[in-house]
C-alpha cells in the first residue's frame, strides 16, 4: 500500500511538474531574447508568462514585460506595468524600488515625446516625484540623483519659457526646489546629457536575471 500511495503521489504531481518545467523554459527563452535585444519577441514571451495561472498578478512578471515594452519606446504601457510592480506589499523590496525608478524614466520619456507643454510639465513633475521617492529610501542612489537633476532642468526650461517678456508686470516665479547634488556636479552632468536628447536618462531600464519562479530584478531609481 505504501508503494501504491507513492505511485499515486508521483502521478498526481506529474502535471504540475510539467507546467513548472514549461514555465521555466519559457522564462529562459524570454530572458535570452531580451539579452539579444530582440525586444519585440521578448515582449511576446513575457506576455505568455504573465498569462500563466501561476504568474497571475506577479510583480516580477509584470516588471519583465514592462522592461521589454520600455526598450521599444512603448512608454505609457510600460509605466503602467512598472507602477503595478511598485505597489506597496510587494515582497521584493529591490524590485519595488527599481520599478519606481523605471516608471520615473518612462514618465520622463513620455514627456520628451509629448507635443503639449502642459502635458510635458505634468509628466516631468510626476517623474521627479518618482525619483524623489527612491532617494528618500536610498539617498546614495547616484543614478536617481542624475536623473532627478536632468528632469528638473527640462522642467525649469519649460517653466521659464512660459514667463512673459521682461518689461511686463508679472508675478515672481517660485524658487526652484532644492537640489539633491551640488550645483557644479549638476551642471557638468546636465551639460553632458544635453549632447543627445535620446540619451536623457541613465541606465534604463534596469533589469536582472529572472528566475523561473519569482525573479528578483535589480533596478535603480
Residue frames as a rotation matrix with the C-alpha (Angstrom) as fourth column:
UNK 1
0.566 0.825 0.000 0.00
0.825 -0.566 0.000 0.00
0.000 0.000 -1.000 0.00
UNK 2
0.337 -0.518 -0.787 2.85
0.198 -0.778 0.597 2.38
-0.921 -0.356 -0.159 0.72
UNK 3
-0.717 -0.630 0.298 4.22
0.379 0.006 0.925 1.79
-0.585 0.776 0.234 -2.77
UNK 4
-0.161 0.757 0.634 0.79
0.973 0.013 0.231 2.34
0.167 0.653 -0.738 -4.26
UNK 5
0.719 0.406 -0.565 0.38
0.562 -0.817 0.128 5.63
-0.410 -0.409 -0.815 -2.40
UNK 6
-0.131 -0.873 -0.470 3.82
0.137 -0.486 0.863 6.68
-0.982 0.049 0.184 -3.60
UNK 7
-0.736 -0.112 0.668 2.94
0.647 0.176 0.742 5.94
-0.201 0.978 -0.057 -7.20
UNK 8
0.302 0.926 0.224 -0.33
0.945 -0.323 0.059 7.81
0.127 0.194 -0.973 -6.92
UNK 9
0.545 -0.173 -0.821 1.51
0.325 -0.858 0.397 10.80
-0.773 -0.483 -0.411 -5.49
UNK 10
-0.571 -0.821 0.001 4.00
0.250 -0.173 0.953 10.77
-0.782 0.544 0.304 -8.36
UNK 11
-0.494 0.457 0.739 1.21
0.858 0.118 0.500 10.63
0.141 0.881 -0.451 -10.94
UNK 12
0.577 0.762 -0.294 -0.60
0.807 -0.588 0.060 13.46
-0.127 -0.272 -0.954 -9.18
UNK 13
0.320 -0.554 -0.769 2.50
0.137 -0.775 0.616 15.67
-0.937 -0.303 -0.172 -9.20
UNK 14
-0.337 -0.564 0.754 3.47
0.776 0.287 0.562 14.92
-0.533 0.775 0.341 -12.80
UNK 15
0.365 0.495 0.788 1.18
0.875 -0.473 -0.108 17.50
0.319 0.729 -0.606 -14.48
UNK 16
0.980 0.000 -0.198 2.28
0.088 -0.895 0.438 20.31
-0.177 -0.447 -0.877 -12.15
UNK 17
0.139 -0.990 0.025 5.92
0.249 0.059 0.967 19.38
-0.959 -0.128 0.255 -12.70
UNK 18
-0.184 -0.140 0.973 5.39
0.974 0.109 0.200 19.59
-0.134 0.984 0.116 -16.46
UNK 19
0.766 0.524 0.372 3.80
0.561 -0.828 0.012 23.00
0.314 0.199 -0.928 -16.05
UNK 20
0.765 -0.542 -0.348 6.73
-0.016 -0.557 0.830 24.21
-0.644 -0.629 -0.435 -13.92
UNK 21
-0.172 -0.864 0.473 9.21
0.570 0.304 0.763 22.89
-0.803 0.401 0.440 -16.47
UNK 22
0.110 0.302 0.947 7.35
0.974 -0.222 -0.042 24.59
0.197 0.927 -0.319 -19.31
UNK 23
0.967 0.254 -0.018 7.28
0.249 -0.928 0.276 27.88
0.054 -0.271 -0.961 -17.40
UNK 24
0.416 -0.891 -0.180 10.99
0.124 -0.140 0.982 27.60
-0.901 -0.431 0.052 -16.65
UNK 25
-0.291 -0.524 0.800 11.83
0.847 0.248 0.471 27.04
-0.445 0.815 0.372 -20.33
UNK 26
0.471 0.545 0.694 9.63
0.793 -0.607 -0.061 29.94
0.388 0.579 -0.717 -21.39
UNK 27
0.929 -0.171 -0.329 11.35
0.078 -0.777 0.625 32.20
-0.363 -0.606 -0.708 -18.85
UNK 28
-0.010 -0.989 0.151 14.78
0.379 0.136 0.915 31.19
-0.925 0.067 0.374 -20.16
UNK 29
-0.129 0.047 0.991 13.63
0.992 -0.003 0.129 31.91
0.009 0.999 -0.046 -23.72
UNK 30
0.821 0.511 0.255 12.28
0.502 -0.859 0.102 35.33
0.271 0.045 -0.962 -22.75
UNK 31
0.680 -0.635 -0.366 15.47
0.041 -0.465 0.884 36.24
-0.732 -0.617 -0.291 -20.88
UNK 32
-0.226 -0.809 0.543 17.63
0.654 0.287 0.700 35.14
-0.722 0.513 0.465 -23.82
UNK 33
0.189 0.383 0.904 15.59
0.938 -0.342 -0.051 37.20
0.289 0.858 -0.424 -26.28
UNK 34
0.979 0.179 -0.100 15.87
0.204 -0.905 0.373 40.26
-0.024 -0.386 -0.922 -24.05
UNK 35
0.341 -0.929 -0.141 19.62
0.151 -0.094 0.984 39.82
-0.928 -0.357 0.108 -23.69
UNK 36
-0.405 -0.453 0.794 19.90
0.827 0.188 0.530 39.64
-0.389 0.871 0.299 -27.50
UNK 37
-0.723 0.190 -0.664 17.90
-0.163 -0.981 -0.103 42.89
-0.671 0.034 0.741 -27.71
UNK 38
-0.809 0.587 0.003 15.11
0.209 0.283 0.936 41.12
0.549 0.758 -0.351 -29.57
UNK 39
-0.942 0.327 0.079 12.65
-0.217 -0.413 -0.884 43.16
-0.257 -0.850 0.460 -27.55
UNK 40
-0.203 0.921 -0.331 9.54
-0.963 -0.126 0.240 42.55
0.179 0.368 0.913 -29.63
UNK 41
0.000 0.145 -0.989 9.99
-0.177 0.974 0.143 38.78
0.984 0.175 0.026 -29.42
UNK 42
-0.874 -0.342 -0.346 10.86
0.284 0.219 -0.934 39.10
0.395 -0.914 -0.094 -25.72
UNK 43
-0.676 0.702 0.223 7.63
-0.731 -0.603 -0.319 41.05
-0.089 -0.379 0.921 -25.20
UNK 44
0.116 0.741 -0.662 5.65
-0.724 0.519 0.454 38.18
0.680 0.426 0.596 -26.72
UNK 45
-0.259 -0.298 -0.919 7.36
0.281 0.887 -0.367 35.65
0.924 -0.353 -0.145 -24.46
UNK 46
-0.993 -0.120 -0.022 6.90
0.060 -0.329 -0.943 37.80
0.106 -0.937 0.333 -21.35
UNK 47
-0.361 0.931 0.054 3.22
-0.920 -0.365 0.145 38.26
0.154 0.003 0.988 -22.18
UNK 48
0.138 0.361 -0.922 2.86
-0.263 0.911 0.317 34.49
0.955 0.199 0.221 -22.35
UNK 49
-0.671 -0.464 -0.579 4.46
0.428 0.395 -0.813 34.25
0.606 -0.793 -0.066 -18.90
UNK 50
-0.910 0.343 0.232 2.13
-0.410 -0.667 -0.622 36.85
-0.058 -0.661 0.748 -17.38
UNK 51
-0.053 0.944 -0.325 -0.83
-0.891 0.102 0.443 34.87
0.452 0.313 0.835 -18.75
UNK 52
-0.481 -0.172 -0.860 0.22
0.068 0.970 -0.232 31.68
0.874 -0.170 -0.455 -16.93
UNK 53
0.590 0.794 -0.146 -2.02
0.179 0.048 0.983 30.80
0.787 -0.606 -0.114 -13.94
UNK 54
0.378 -0.514 -0.770 0.98
0.925 0.249 0.287 30.67
0.045 -0.821 0.569 -11.61
UNK 55
-0.685 -0.728 0.034 2.08
0.729 -0.685 0.016 34.17
0.012 0.036 0.999 -12.68
UNK 56
0.165 0.826 0.539 -1.28
0.628 -0.510 0.588 35.96
0.760 0.242 -0.603 -12.49
UNK 57
0.942 0.251 0.221 -0.71
0.035 -0.730 0.682 39.18
0.332 -0.635 -0.697 -10.59
UNK 58
0.448 -0.852 -0.271 3.05
0.869 0.344 0.355 38.56
-0.209 -0.394 0.895 -10.35
UNK 59
0.803 -0.220 -0.555 5.05
-0.141 -0.973 0.182 41.75
-0.580 -0.068 -0.812 -9.85
UNK 60
-0.213 -0.969 0.128 8.16
-0.116 0.155 0.981 40.14
-0.970 0.194 -0.145 -11.34
UNK 61
-0.256 0.185 0.949 6.38
0.864 0.483 0.139 39.00
-0.433 0.856 -0.284 -14.50
UNK 62
0.798 0.595 0.101 4.86
0.587 -0.727 -0.356 42.46
-0.138 0.344 -0.929 -14.99
UNK 63
0.524 -0.692 -0.496 8.24
-0.225 -0.674 0.703 44.07
-0.822 -0.257 -0.509 -14.35
UNK 64
-0.440 -0.733 0.519 10.00
0.291 0.430 0.855 41.99
-0.850 0.527 0.024 -17.02
UNK 65
0.096 0.570 0.816 7.27
0.988 0.042 -0.146 42.72
-0.118 0.820 -0.560 -19.56
UNK 66
0.889 0.246 -0.386 7.49
0.262 -0.965 -0.011 46.43
-0.375 -0.091 -0.923 -18.73
UNK 67
0.042 -0.962 -0.271 11.23
-0.132 -0.274 0.953 46.43
-0.990 -0.004 -0.138 -19.44
UNK 68
-0.526 -0.201 0.826 10.69
0.696 0.457 0.554 44.87
-0.489 0.867 -0.100 -22.87
UNK 69
0.499 0.783 0.370 7.99
0.866 -0.440 -0.236 47.42
-0.022 0.439 -0.898 -23.64
UNK 70
0.696 -0.284 -0.660 10.17
0.051 -0.896 0.441 50.30
-0.716 -0.341 -0.609 -22.49
UNK 71
-0.326 -0.943 0.071 13.02
0.096 0.042 0.994 49.28
-0.941 0.331 0.077 -24.77
UNK 72
-0.418 0.266 0.869 10.61
0.906 0.188 0.378 49.51
-0.062 0.945 -0.320 -27.72
UNK 73
-0.975 0.011 0.220 9.52
0.013 -0.994 0.108 53.02
0.220 0.108 0.970 -26.77
UNK 74
-0.088 0.987 -0.134 6.12
0.310 0.155 0.938 51.88
0.947 0.041 -0.319 -25.51
UNK 75
-0.845 -0.489 0.215 6.32
0.008 -0.413 -0.911 54.19
0.534 -0.768 0.353 -22.52
UNK 76
-0.203 0.814 0.545 2.65
-0.888 -0.388 0.249 54.54
0.414 -0.433 0.801 -21.46
UNK 77
0.712 0.503 -0.490 2.07
-0.304 0.850 0.430 50.78
0.632 -0.157 0.759 -21.07
UNK 78
-0.082 -0.816 -0.572 5.49
0.469 0.474 -0.745 50.21
0.879 -0.329 0.344 -19.53
UNK 79
-0.722 -0.156 0.674 4.84
-0.402 -0.699 -0.592 52.95
0.564 -0.698 0.442 -16.96
UNK 80
0.293 0.923 0.251 1.55
-0.849 0.130 0.513 51.29
0.441 -0.363 0.821 -16.01
UNK 81
0.692 -0.068 -0.719 3.22
0.141 0.989 0.042 47.92
0.708 -0.131 0.694 -15.50
UNK 82
-0.476 -0.878 -0.044 6.12
0.300 -0.115 -0.947 49.43
0.827 -0.464 0.318 -13.54
UNK 83
-0.400 0.425 0.812 3.54
-0.775 -0.630 -0.052 51.12
0.490 -0.650 0.581 -11.32
UNK 84
0.700 0.674 -0.234 1.89
-0.487 0.691 0.534 47.76
0.522 -0.260 0.813 -10.70
UNK 85
0.320 -0.665 -0.674 5.24
0.474 0.729 -0.494 46.17
0.820 -0.161 0.549 -9.80
UNK 86
-0.679 -0.646 0.350 5.98
0.096 -0.550 -0.830 49.01
0.728 -0.530 0.435 -7.36
UNK 87
0.301 0.896 0.327 2.74
-0.290 -0.241 0.926 48.70
0.908 -0.374 0.187 -5.40
UNK 88
-0.297 -0.339 0.893 3.05
-0.942 -0.047 -0.331 48.53
0.155 -0.939 -0.306 -1.58
UNK 89
0.549 0.463 0.696 3.05
-0.633 0.774 -0.016 44.98
-0.546 -0.432 0.718 -0.30
UNK 90
0.717 -0.404 -0.568 5.49
-0.365 0.477 -0.799 43.73
0.594 0.780 0.195 -2.90
UNK 91
0.949 -0.316 0.003 7.70
0.181 0.552 0.814 41.23
-0.259 -0.771 0.581 -1.10
UNK 92
0.193 -0.919 0.345 10.72
0.981 0.170 -0.096 42.09
0.030 0.357 0.934 -3.22
UNK 93
0.526 0.046 -0.849 11.90
0.409 -0.889 0.206 45.47
-0.746 -0.455 -0.487 -1.89
UNK 94
-0.506 -0.806 -0.308 14.61
0.059 -0.389 0.919 45.97
-0.860 0.447 0.244 -4.50
UNK 95
-0.620 0.365 0.695 12.18
0.784 0.256 0.565 45.14
0.028 0.895 -0.445 -7.29
UNK 96
0.461 0.855 -0.237 9.75
0.869 -0.489 -0.075 47.73
-0.180 -0.172 -0.969 -5.95
UNK 97
0.267 -0.451 -0.852 12.40
0.091 -0.868 0.488 50.46
-0.959 -0.208 -0.191 -5.89
UNK 98
-0.776 -0.599 0.196 13.62
0.208 0.050 0.977 49.54
-0.595 0.799 0.085 -9.34
UNK 99
-0.230 0.791 0.567 10.08
0.971 0.148 0.188 49.66
0.065 0.594 -0.802 -10.65
UNK 100
0.641 0.414 -0.646 9.64
0.525 -0.851 -0.025 53.16
-0.560 -0.324 -0.763 -9.21
UNK 101
-0.234 -0.839 -0.491 12.92
-0.040 -0.496 0.867 54.22
-0.972 0.222 0.083 -10.84
UNK 102
-0.832 -0.108 0.545 11.91
0.489 0.324 0.810 52.80
-0.264 0.940 -0.217 -14.21
UNK 103
0.214 0.962 0.168 8.45
0.972 -0.194 -0.132 54.32
-0.095 0.191 -0.977 -14.01
UNK 104
0.420 -0.155 -0.894 10.11
0.171 -0.954 0.246 57.68
-0.891 -0.256 -0.374 -13.44
UNK 105
-0.688 -0.722 -0.071 12.17
-0.001 -0.097 0.995 57.12
-0.726 0.685 0.066 -16.58
UNK 106
-0.540 0.554 0.634 9.12
0.841 0.398 0.367 56.10
-0.049 0.731 -0.681 -18.60
UNK 107
0.522 0.752 -0.402 7.23
0.742 -0.633 -0.220 59.21
-0.420 -0.183 -0.889 -17.50
UNK 108
0.055 -0.602 -0.796 10.18
-0.096 -0.797 0.596 61.42
-0.994 0.044 -0.101 -18.44
UNK 109
-0.869 -0.402 0.287 10.49
0.204 0.237 0.950 59.84
-0.450 0.884 -0.124 -21.87
UNK 110
-0.030 0.933 0.360 6.75
0.996 0.058 -0.069 60.31
-0.086 0.356 -0.931 -22.40
UNK 111
0.548 0.195 -0.813 7.27
0.326 -0.945 -0.006 63.99
-0.770 -0.262 -0.582 -21.59
UNK 112
-0.475 -0.815 -0.333 10.12
-0.089 -0.332 0.939 64.27
-0.876 0.475 0.085 -24.07
UNK 113
-0.875 0.124 0.468 7.90
0.476 0.393 0.787 62.86
-0.087 0.911 -0.403 -26.83
UNK 114
0.078 0.973 -0.218 4.85
0.877 -0.171 -0.448 64.96
-0.473 -0.156 -0.867 -25.95
UNK 115
-0.418 -0.166 0.893 3.91
0.739 -0.634 0.228 67.95
0.528 0.755 0.388 -28.11
UNK 116
0.527 0.719 0.453 1.91
0.267 -0.646 0.715 69.75
0.807 -0.256 -0.533 -25.43
UNK 117
-0.421 -0.745 0.517 3.65
-0.257 -0.449 -0.856 71.93
0.870 -0.493 -0.003 -22.86
UNK 118
0.144 0.562 0.815 1.01
-0.959 -0.122 0.254 71.31
0.242 -0.818 0.521 -20.23
UNK 119
0.955 0.204 -0.216 1.32
-0.176 0.974 0.141 67.55
0.239 -0.096 0.966 -20.59
UNK 120
0.179 -0.970 -0.163 5.11
0.210 0.200 -0.957 67.78
0.961 0.137 0.240 -20.62
UNK 121
-0.372 -0.333 0.866 5.10
-0.661 -0.560 -0.500 69.64
0.652 -0.758 -0.012 -17.30
UNK 122
0.556 0.659 0.507 2.71
-0.830 0.401 0.389 67.17
0.053 -0.636 0.769 -15.68
UNK 123
0.897 -0.221 -0.383 4.77
0.118 0.954 -0.274 64.18
0.427 0.201 0.882 -16.80
UNK 124
-0.088 -0.985 0.150 8.09
0.061 -0.156 -0.986 65.74
0.994 -0.077 0.074 -15.78
UNK 125
-0.165 0.081 0.983 6.69
-0.900 -0.420 -0.117 66.56
0.403 -0.904 0.142 -12.33
UNK 126
0.854 0.495 0.160 5.42
-0.519 0.797 0.308 63.02
0.024 -0.346 0.938 -11.92
UNK 127
0.575 -0.728 -0.372 8.84
0.271 0.599 -0.754 61.75
0.772 0.333 0.542 -12.97
UNK 128
-0.304 -0.691 0.656 10.55
-0.417 -0.522 -0.744 63.96
0.856 -0.500 -0.130 -10.38
UNK 129
0.300 0.504 0.810 8.25
-0.948 0.059 0.314 62.61
0.111 -0.861 0.495 -7.68
UNK 130
0.961 0.025 -0.274 9.30
-0.035 0.999 -0.032 59.06
0.273 0.041 0.961 -8.52
UNK 131
0.122 -0.990 -0.072 13.00
0.289 0.105 -0.951 59.88
0.949 0.095 0.299 -8.31
UNK 132
-0.217 -0.117 0.969 12.41
-0.763 -0.599 -0.243 61.68
0.609 -0.792 0.041 -5.02
UNK 133
0.743 0.595 0.307 10.66
-0.660 0.573 0.485 58.59
0.113 -0.563 0.819 -3.66
UNK 134
0.717 -0.555 -0.423 13.67
0.383 0.820 -0.426 56.42
0.583 0.143 0.800 -4.46
UNK 135
-0.236 -0.874 0.425 16.10
0.048 -0.447 -0.893 58.93
0.971 -0.190 0.148 -2.94
UNK 136
0.203 0.369 0.907 14.08
-0.886 -0.325 0.330 59.08
0.417 -0.871 0.261 0.26
UNK 137
0.983 0.151 0.101 14.64
-0.178 0.913 0.367 55.33
-0.037 -0.379 0.925 0.60
UNK 138
0.434 -0.885 0.165 18.21
0.854 0.463 0.236 55.29
-0.285 0.038 0.958 -0.72
UNK 139
0.845 -0.050 -0.533 19.84
-0.047 -0.999 0.018 58.77
-0.533 0.010 -0.846 -0.54
UNK 140
-0.107 -0.989 -0.100 23.07
-0.343 -0.058 0.937 57.44
-0.933 0.135 -0.334 -2.06
UNK 141
0.255 0.272 0.928 21.44
0.671 0.642 -0.372 56.26
-0.697 0.717 -0.019 -5.30
UNK 142
-0.531 -0.648 -0.546 23.58
0.110 -0.692 0.714 58.09
-0.840 0.318 0.439 -7.87
UNK 143
-0.838 0.244 0.488 21.54
0.523 0.109 0.845 57.29
0.153 0.964 -0.219 -10.97
UNK 144
0.212 0.960 -0.182 18.45
0.974 -0.192 0.122 58.66
0.082 -0.203 -0.976 -9.27
UNK 145
0.131 -0.252 -0.959 20.33
0.409 -0.867 0.284 61.86
-0.903 -0.429 -0.010 -8.42
UNK 146
-0.858 -0.512 -0.032 21.46
0.154 -0.316 0.936 62.27
-0.490 0.798 0.350 -12.02
UNK 147
-0.569 0.702 0.429 18.02
0.732 0.193 0.654 61.64
0.376 0.686 -0.623 -13.47
UNK 148
0.297 0.659 -0.691 16.43
0.886 -0.459 -0.058 63.97
-0.356 -0.595 -0.721 -10.94
UNK 149
-0.194 -0.468 -0.862 18.72
0.158 -0.882 0.444 66.82
-0.968 -0.050 0.246 -11.99
UNK 150
-0.956 -0.151 0.252 18.22
0.257 -0.013 0.966 66.17
-0.142 0.989 0.051 -15.70
UNK 151
-0.215 0.960 0.181 14.43
0.908 0.128 0.400 66.14
0.361 0.250 -0.899 -15.42
UNK 152
0.284 0.306 -0.909 14.44
0.732 -0.682 -0.001 69.17
-0.620 -0.664 -0.418 -13.17
UNK 153
-0.661 -0.588 -0.466 16.45
0.119 -0.695 0.709 71.11
-0.741 0.412 0.530 -15.76
UNK 154
-0.832 0.401 0.383 13.97
0.456 0.103 0.884 70.27
0.315 0.910 -0.268 -18.52
UNK 155
0.145 0.935 -0.324 11.08
0.979 -0.089 0.183 71.28
0.142 -0.344 -0.928 -16.28
UNK 156
-0.005 -0.227 -0.974 12.78
0.501 -0.843 0.194 74.56
-0.866 -0.487 0.118 -15.34
UNK 157
-0.924 -0.381 -0.041 13.36
0.138 -0.433 0.891 75.37
-0.357 0.817 0.452 -19.01
UNK 158
-0.462 0.837 0.292 9.70
0.751 0.194 0.631 74.72
0.471 0.511 -0.719 -19.80
UNK 159
0.362 0.642 -0.676 8.51
0.912 -0.396 0.112 76.95
-0.196 -0.656 -0.729 -16.99
UNK 160
-0.331 -0.555 -0.763 10.95
0.323 -0.826 0.461 79.75
-0.886 -0.094 0.453 -17.89
UNK 161
-0.929 -0.036 0.367 9.74
0.369 -0.129 0.921 79.69
0.014 0.991 0.133 -21.49
UNK 162
-0.060 0.993 0.099 6.24
0.886 0.007 0.463 80.50
0.460 0.116 -0.881 -20.28
UNK 163
-0.119 -0.026 -0.993 7.22
0.727 -0.683 -0.070 83.65
-0.676 -0.730 0.100 -18.39
UNK 164
0.861 0.455 0.227 6.11
0.489 -0.618 -0.616 86.91
-0.139 0.641 -0.755 -20.07
UNK 165
0.182 -0.835 0.519 8.81
0.681 -0.274 -0.679 89.10
0.709 0.477 0.519 -21.68
UNK 166
-0.411 -0.416 -0.811 10.72
0.879 -0.417 -0.232 91.47
-0.242 -0.808 0.537 -19.43
UNK 167
-0.983 0.094 0.159 9.03
-0.050 -0.963 0.264 94.84
0.178 0.252 0.951 -19.02
UNK 168
-0.072 0.994 -0.085 5.59
-0.215 0.067 0.974 93.34
0.974 0.088 0.208 -18.44
UNK 169
-0.224 0.071 0.972 4.20
-0.968 -0.130 -0.214 93.22
0.111 -0.989 0.097 -14.95
UNK 170
0.203 0.241 -0.949 4.30
-0.241 0.952 0.190 89.67
0.949 0.190 0.251 -13.69
UNK 171
0.884 0.113 0.453 4.26
-0.467 0.213 0.858 87.71
0.000 -0.970 0.242 -10.50
UNK 172
-0.133 -0.990 0.041 7.60
-0.990 0.131 -0.044 86.44
0.039 -0.047 -0.998 -9.33
UNK 173
0.336 0.192 -0.922 8.16
-0.379 0.924 0.055 82.77
0.862 0.331 0.383 -10.04
UNK 174
0.931 0.005 0.365 8.55
-0.348 0.318 0.882 80.48
-0.111 -0.948 0.298 -7.05
UNK 175
0.001 -1.000 0.004 12.13
-0.974 -0.001 0.228 79.44
-0.228 -0.004 -0.974 -6.28
UNK 176
0.148 0.011 -0.989 13.21
-0.554 0.829 -0.074 76.08
0.819 0.559 0.128 -7.71
UNK 177
0.974 0.226 0.005 13.22
-0.139 0.586 0.799 73.09
0.178 -0.779 0.602 -5.36
UNK 178
0.385 -0.887 0.256 16.49
-0.779 -0.163 0.605 72.41
-0.495 -0.433 -0.754 -3.54
UNK 179
0.307 -0.373 -0.876 18.96
-0.728 0.501 -0.468 70.34
0.613 0.781 -0.117 -5.48
UNK 180
0.983 0.052 0.178 19.92
-0.154 0.767 0.623 66.89
-0.104 -0.640 0.761 -4.29
UNK 181
0.352 -0.931 0.100 23.50
0.927 0.362 0.097 67.29
-0.126 0.058 0.990 -5.53
UNK 182
-0.167 -0.496 -0.852 25.94
0.404 -0.823 0.400 70.19
-0.900 -0.277 0.338 -5.73
UNK 183
0.698 0.475 -0.536 25.45
-0.205 -0.585 -0.785 72.81
-0.686 0.658 -0.311 -8.44
UNK 184
-0.128 -0.830 -0.542 28.85
-0.906 -0.125 0.405 72.14
-0.404 0.543 -0.736 -10.01
UNK 185
-0.791 -0.141 0.596 28.13
-0.031 0.981 0.191 68.42
-0.611 0.132 -0.780 -10.28
UNK 186
0.172 0.954 0.247 24.65
0.416 0.157 -0.896 69.03
-0.893 0.257 -0.369 -11.62
UNK 187
0.514 -0.010 -0.858 25.93
-0.585 -0.735 -0.342 71.47
-0.628 0.677 -0.384 -14.25
UNK 188
-0.550 -0.804 -0.225 28.53
-0.748 0.355 0.561 69.02
-0.371 0.477 -0.797 -15.51
UNK 189
-0.683 0.332 0.651 26.08
0.276 0.942 -0.191 66.12
-0.676 0.049 -0.735 -15.66
UNK 190
0.354 0.931 -0.089 23.36
0.305 -0.204 -0.930 68.12
-0.884 0.302 -0.356 -17.35
UNK 191
0.227 -0.358 -0.906 25.68
-0.806 -0.591 0.031 69.58
-0.546 0.723 -0.423 -19.97
UNK 192
-0.837 -0.531 0.131 26.81
-0.399 0.757 0.517 66.07
-0.374 0.381 -0.846 -20.85
UNK 193
-0.390 0.776 0.496 23.20
0.495 0.631 -0.597 64.91
-0.777 0.013 -0.630 -21.05
UNK 194
0.310 0.551 -0.775 22.39
-0.262 -0.734 -0.627 67.75
-0.914 0.397 -0.083 -23.41
UNK 195
-0.639 -0.679 -0.361 24.50
-0.528 0.046 0.848 66.25
-0.560 0.732 -0.388 -26.17
UNK 196
-0.830 0.380 -0.409 21.77
-0.148 0.557 0.817 63.82
0.539 0.738 -0.406 -27.13
UNK 197
-0.298 0.790 0.536 18.15
-0.947 -0.315 -0.062 64.00
0.119 -0.526 0.842 -26.01
UNK 198
0.491 0.499 -0.714 17.57
-0.466 0.843 0.269 60.33
0.736 0.201 0.646 -26.68
UNK 199
-0.197 -0.629 -0.752 20.20
0.495 0.599 -0.630 59.63
0.846 -0.496 0.193 -24.02
UNK 200
0.153 0.355 0.922 18.29
-0.443 -0.809 0.385 61.71
0.883 -0.468 0.034 -21.49
UNK 201
0.787 0.281 0.550 18.13
-0.613 0.247 0.751 59.14
0.075 -0.927 0.366 -18.73
UNK 202
-0.310 -0.949 0.054 20.78
-0.928 0.290 -0.232 56.97
0.205 -0.122 -0.971 -17.11
UNK 203
-0.974 -0.214 0.077 20.70
-0.226 0.948 -0.223 53.16
-0.025 -0.235 -0.972 -17.13
UNK 204
-0.172 0.981 0.088 17.19
-0.736 -0.068 -0.674 52.48
-0.655 -0.181 0.734 -18.44
UNK 205
0.652 0.555 0.516 15.65
-0.605 -0.029 0.796 50.19
0.457 -0.831 0.317 -17.73
UNK 206
-0.441 -0.798 0.410 17.46
-0.891 0.334 -0.308 48.28
0.109 -0.501 -0.859 -15.01
UNK 207
0.676 0.648 -0.350 16.94
-0.621 0.757 0.203 44.57
0.397 0.080 0.914 -15.15
UNK 208
-0.289 -0.739 0.609 18.36
-0.884 0.451 0.127 41.44
-0.369 -0.501 -0.783 -13.67
UNK 209
-0.843 -0.017 -0.538 18.31
-0.276 0.871 0.405 37.75
0.461 0.490 -0.739 -14.41
UNK 210
0.015 0.930 0.368 14.77
-0.988 -0.044 0.151 36.48
0.156 -0.366 0.917 -13.89
UNK 211
-0.892 -0.224 0.393 14.22
-0.326 0.920 -0.215 33.13
-0.314 -0.320 -0.894 -12.19
UNK 212
-0.755 0.624 -0.203 11.50
0.167 0.482 0.860 30.77
0.634 0.616 -0.468 -13.31
UNK 213
0.262 0.845 -0.466 9.62
0.775 0.104 0.623 31.31
0.575 -0.525 -0.628 -10.08
UNK 214
0.916 0.213 -0.339 9.64
0.386 -0.694 0.607 34.81
-0.106 -0.687 -0.718 -8.59
UNK 215
0.148 -0.918 0.368 12.60
0.806 -0.104 -0.583 36.66
0.574 0.383 0.724 -10.06
UNK 216
0.537 -0.108 -0.837 14.47
0.563 -0.692 0.451 39.41
-0.628 -0.713 -0.311 -8.23
UNK 217
0.328 -0.371 0.869 15.28
0.831 -0.323 -0.452 42.02
0.448 0.871 0.203 -10.85
UNK 218
-0.061 -0.451 -0.890 17.62
0.793 -0.563 0.232 44.78
-0.606 -0.692 0.392 -9.74
UNK 219
0.172 0.139 0.975 16.74
0.767 -0.641 -0.044 48.25
0.619 0.755 -0.217 -10.93
UNK 220
-0.782 -0.429 -0.451 17.77
0.613 -0.658 -0.437 51.69
-0.110 -0.619 0.778 -9.76
UNK 221
0.491 0.870 -0.049 15.56
0.828 -0.484 -0.282 54.63
-0.269 0.098 -0.958 -9.35
